[in-house]
């Protein structure tokens, strides 16, 4: 990495050093740049919400205990979390696919998300030994095409794959779990109708997602493509409309 890129990275990070995380905003330089990846999610001073889809047994246990476990939960299986509500709707078929009939919204702290991402990798042909990051074409929460949310060609959403130790950390650090299955299906029905009024009626219930950049060292952000560097260059060469990094977009994720 050249000196100018390194200086630019440090300058961007310096502009983010604020005490109140609820006021943290992604620097304008990143929002306007097509050289790096920026994801959106619902977050506040307490933490960040991520989404997962499960079958009934896992979801019921998680909601009752406000954690993950029980006889149906497999702690050794890689689990994928998504900060984008639209993306879990796409992945689960609006909570309609087998084994993904319940959509849960899980809150974790900013520190927990940073720790998880710091131990993930984004690279061609595979991910980190414990965690993977994949950037996929983002989905539009406000409009559908066919049987899925509309694909956004110039924008990506992040998928975070957690296995073994990272999955255990995620489970241990979960702050709150909420069932959003009904909302997921209502959004699906609104998209299917194609009527603007149907989705407009749901807008007050939809998550207020906004750009988010984790509080990570510049080298970690660069390795994930969130600051200028080799990974960002590679992702840019692939193109924003294609799935990148981690694992194949055809892989099984929940």
Wavefront OBJ file of the C-alpha trace (Angstrom):
o trace
v 0.000 0.000 0.000
v 1.447 3.411 -0.956
v 1.952 6.300 1.457
v -0.935 8.364 0.047
v -3.392 5.492 0.559
v -2.168 4.953 4.123
v -2.449 8.660 4.941
v -5.942 8.783 3.471
v -6.994 5.797 5.590
v -5.696 7.407 8.790
v -7.396 10.696 7.897
v -10.746 8.970 7.416
v -10.441 7.114 10.714
v -9.387 10.247 12.584
v -12.573 11.972 11.465
v -14.580 9.139 13.085
v -13.157 9.394 16.591
v -16.218 10.553 18.530
v -17.300 9.679 22.049
v -21.004 9.208 21.356
v -21.422 6.250 19.020
v -25.049 7.225 18.419
v -23.715 10.189 16.459
v -21.169 8.172 14.512
v -21.540 8.733 10.796
v -19.643 7.224 7.905
v -17.299 9.912 6.530
v -18.594 11.664 3.432
v -15.431 10.672 1.576
v -16.388 7.008 1.924
v -20.050 7.490 1.071
v -19.120 9.211 -2.180
v -16.351 6.772 -3.079
v -16.810 3.758 -5.329
v -13.422 2.438 -4.215
v -14.626 0.958 -0.917
v -17.533 -0.997 0.562
v -19.995 0.581 3.001
v -22.885 -1.348 4.502
v -26.104 -0.132 6.065
v -27.853 -1.341 9.178
v -30.037 -0.262 12.072
v -27.884 0.940 14.962
v -27.926 3.232 17.979
v -25.795 3.937 21.042
v -26.407 0.452 22.428
v -25.455 -1.577 19.384
v -26.310 -2.943 15.948
v -29.161 -5.184 14.777
v -28.493 -8.214 12.574
v -30.915 -10.723 11.051
v -31.157 -14.482 10.701
v -33.812 -16.930 9.491
v -34.506 -20.213 11.292
v -37.011 -23.014 11.622
v -39.645 -22.823 14.352
v -37.861 -24.910 16.990
v -34.755 -22.720 17.020
v -36.706 -19.464 16.863
v -39.111 -20.394 19.672
v -36.255 -21.400 21.985
v -34.294 -18.235 21.174
v -37.238 -15.943 21.858
v -38.096 -17.650 25.146
v -34.521 -17.668 26.463
v -33.282 -14.531 24.660
v -30.317 -16.536 23.464
v -29.537 -19.389 21.096
v -29.430 -23.009 22.159
v -31.691 -25.966 22.763
v -31.772 -29.394 21.096
v -32.216 -28.031 17.549
v -29.300 -25.584 17.709
v -25.980 -26.742 16.249
v -23.166 -24.641 17.774
v -20.541 -26.054 15.388
v -22.356 -25.080 12.207
v -21.403 -21.838 10.489
v -24.130 -19.252 11.013
v -24.569 -16.186 8.803
v -25.789 -12.829 10.102
v -26.963 -9.935 7.978
v -27.353 -6.268 9.006
v -29.684 -5.731 6.025
v -33.356 -6.562 6.575
v -33.966 -6.643 2.816
v -31.215 -9.212 2.392
v -32.610 -11.669 4.924
v -35.998 -11.269 3.219
v -34.374 -12.199 -0.074
v -32.454 -15.097 1.428
v -35.438 -16.550 3.302
v -38.046 -15.865 0.628
v -39.867 -13.493 2.979
v -39.803 -16.200 5.689
v -41.256 -18.732 3.280
v -38.422 -21.136 2.458
v -38.153 -24.502 4.249
v -36.095 -24.185 7.413
v -36.260 -20.380 7.210
v -39.860 -19.709 8.177
v -38.986 -17.467 11.109
v -36.948 -14.267 10.851
v -35.237 -13.027 14.005
v -33.683 -9.656 14.680
v -30.702 -9.847 17.052
v -28.981 -6.928 18.737
v -25.268 -7.021 19.514
v -22.972 -4.318 20.847
v -20.652 -2.254 18.657
v -17.685 -3.909 20.357
v -19.052 -7.384 19.635
v -19.565 -6.642 15.949
v -16.076 -5.164 15.733
v -14.596 -8.244 17.418
v -16.420 -10.591 15.051
v -15.357 -8.669 11.954
v -11.766 -8.393 13.148
v -11.546 -12.180 12.951
v -13.137 -12.516 9.514
v -11.557 -12.459 6.082
v -12.810 -11.432 2.684
v -10.933 -13.061 -0.165
v -11.470 -14.999 -3.357
v -12.026 -18.714 -2.972
v -12.715 -18.850 0.759
v -12.805 -17.016 4.042
v -10.986 -16.858 7.319
v -10.355 -19.856 9.495
v -13.094 -18.745 11.865
v -15.113 -16.101 10.028
v -15.987 -14.983 6.512
v -17.242 -11.790 4.976
v -19.107 -11.731 1.701
v -20.322 -8.680 -0.187
v -23.459 -9.342 -2.231
v -25.655 -7.094 -4.359
v -27.873 -5.133 -1.979
v -31.635 -5.531 -2.045
v -34.287 -2.814 -2.051
v -36.600 -2.973 0.953
v -39.120 -0.677 -0.723
v -39.684 -2.534 -3.980
v -39.725 -6.060 -5.318
v -39.155 -7.816 -8.611
v -40.699 -11.213 -9.146
v -40.618 -13.110 -5.855
v -37.778 -11.206 -4.195
v -36.683 -7.684 -3.222
v -35.315 -5.718 -6.166
v -31.591 -6.133 -6.762
v -29.467 -2.971 -6.518
v -26.592 -3.239 -8.974
v -24.408 -0.407 -7.661
v -24.666 -1.184 -3.978
v -23.585 -4.106 -1.810
v -24.736 -5.613 1.469
v -22.458 -7.482 3.857
v -22.972 -11.077 4.984
v -20.949 -12.255 7.992
v -20.269 -15.974 8.401
v -19.447 -17.164 11.929
v -18.204 -20.626 12.823
v -17.211 -22.347 16.043
v -15.526 -19.800 18.346
v -17.089 -16.799 16.623
v -20.528 -18.383 16.676
v -20.104 -19.029 20.396
v -19.041 -15.412 20.952
v -22.053 -14.156 19.015
v -24.409 -16.320 21.077
v -22.782 -15.258 24.348
v -22.970 -11.558 23.512
v -26.504 -11.346 22.077
v -28.309 -8.480 23.825
v -31.861 -8.900 22.574
v -33.823 -11.102 20.151
v -37.049 -10.022 18.437
v -39.374 -11.922 16.094
v -39.965 -10.006 12.830
v -41.541 -12.881 10.911
v -44.914 -11.179 10.536
v -43.327 -8.002 9.182
v -41.218 -10.079 6.793
v -44.307 -11.696 5.308
v -46.175 -8.395 5.120
v -43.308 -6.871 3.154
v -43.385 -9.888 0.852
v -47.103 -9.431 0.249
v -46.599 -5.719 -0.441
v -43.839 -6.441 -2.943
v -45.970 -9.087 -4.628
v -48.915 -6.716 -5.016
v -46.798 -4.148 -6.833
v -48.898 -1.359 -5.328
v -46.969 1.601 -3.963
v -49.603 2.199 -1.308
v -49.057 -1.249 0.192
v -45.365 -0.711 0.929
v -45.959 2.924 1.927
v -48.307 1.688 4.654
v -45.469 -0.412 6.093
v -42.788 2.285 6.057
v -43.318 3.287 9.723
v -42.560 -0.331 10.706
v -39.419 -0.776 8.609
v -35.965 -0.516 10.225
v -34.265 2.888 9.823
v -31.062 1.588 8.259
v -28.143 3.936 7.635
v -24.474 3.640 6.673
v -22.235 2.106 9.320
v -18.482 1.693 9.590
v -17.229 -0.515 12.460
v -14.725 0.876 14.959
v -11.799 -1.206 13.713
v -8.123 -0.424 13.086
v -7.359 0.734 9.547
v -5.622 -2.530 8.658
v -8.762 -4.520 9.571
v -11.044 -2.200 7.597
v -8.698 -2.418 4.631
v -8.700 -6.222 4.755
v -12.511 -6.184 4.528
v -12.610 -3.659 1.688
v -14.024 -0.865 3.859
v -11.007 1.404 3.404
v -8.743 1.863 0.368
v -6.352 -1.046 -0.058
v -5.750 -4.281 -1.940
v -9.097 -5.857 -0.981
v -11.037 -2.768 -2.077
v -9.216 -2.801 -5.410
v -10.025 -6.489 -5.924
v -13.686 -5.969 -5.047
v -13.853 -3.013 -7.410
v -12.459 -5.089 -10.262
v -15.108 -7.756 -9.731
v -17.901 -5.212 -9.996
v -20.584 -4.021 -7.606
v -23.329 -6.139 -9.104
v -21.664 -9.456 -8.288
v -21.351 -11.525 -5.124
v -17.825 -11.428 -3.734
v -15.644 -12.958 -1.051
v -16.337 -15.478 1.699
v -18.207 -18.343 0.091
v -20.288 -18.986 -2.977
v -23.586 -17.119 -3.067
v -25.163 -20.506 -3.713
v -23.949 -21.872 -0.399
v -26.351 -22.694 2.394
v -26.753 -19.793 4.783
v -29.282 -18.987 7.465
l 1 2 3 4 5 6 7 8 9 10 11 12 13 14 15 16 17 18 19 20 21 22 23 24 25 26 27 28 29 30 31 32 33 34 35 36 37 38 39 40 41 42 43 44 45 46 47 48 49 50 51 52 53 54 55 56 57 58 59 60 61 62 63 64 65 66 67 68 69 70 71 72 73 74 75 76 77 78 79 80 81 82 83 84 85 86 87 88 89 90 91 92 93 94 95 96 97 98 99 100 101 102 103 104 105 106 107 108 109 110 111 112 113 114 115 116 117 118 119 120 121 122 123 124 125 126 127 128 129 130 131 132 133 134 135 136 137 138 139 140 141 142 143 144 145 146 147 148 149 150 151 152 153 154 155 156 157 158 159 160 161 162 163 164 165 166 167 168 169 170 171 172 173 174 175 176 177 178 179 180 181 182 183 184 185 186 187 188 189 190 191 192 193 194 195 196 197 198 199 200 201 202 203 204 205 206 207 208 209 210 211 212 213 214 215 216 217 218 219 220 221 222 223 224 225 226 227 228 229 230 231 232 233 234 235 236 237 238 239 240 241 242 243 244 245 246 247 248 249 250 251 252 253 254
